[in-house]
Amino acid sequence: MQIVLLVLAAGLCRSFAIYFVKAETLIKLSIPALHIINADDRAHHHDDHRRRVDHHVVHN
């Protein structure tokens, strides 16, 4: 009986380890994507700010 439990426990640990590695890989892949999106948003925000400044200068 103990052997069966050990085999089941080993199987669960292995599948959990595989799941964990896959999750970690997904996280590693998604972090750079998030950084790219944030950088893009910042660039757009910077352009808007520059446009506002130009607009202000034109009015003066």
C-alpha positions, -999 to 999 in steps of 0.1 A, spaced: 0 0 0 28 24 9 45 18 -25 13 28 -43 10 60 -23 47 68 -30 41 63 -67 11 85 -66 29 112 -46 59 110 -71 35 114 -100 18 144 -84 51 160 -76 63 155 -112 31 169 -128 32 198 -103 69 204 -112 61 204 -149 31 228 -143 54 251 -123 81 252 -150 55 260 -176 40 287 -154 75 302 -148 82 302 -185 49 319 -193 57 345 -166 92 351 -180 77 355 -215 49 378 -204 71 402 -183 91 416 -213 58 420 -232 44 440 -203 75 462 -203 71 468 -240 35 478 -236 44 501 -207 72 517 -227 48 522 -256 22 539 -233 49 562 -219 60 571 -254 25 581 -264 21 600 -232 53 619 -239 41 628 -274 8 641 -260 27 663 -235 50 676 -262 20 685 -284 4 703 -255 36 723 -249 38 732 -287 2 743 -286 9 765 -256 39 781 -273 19 788 -305 -7 807 -285 19 829 -268 
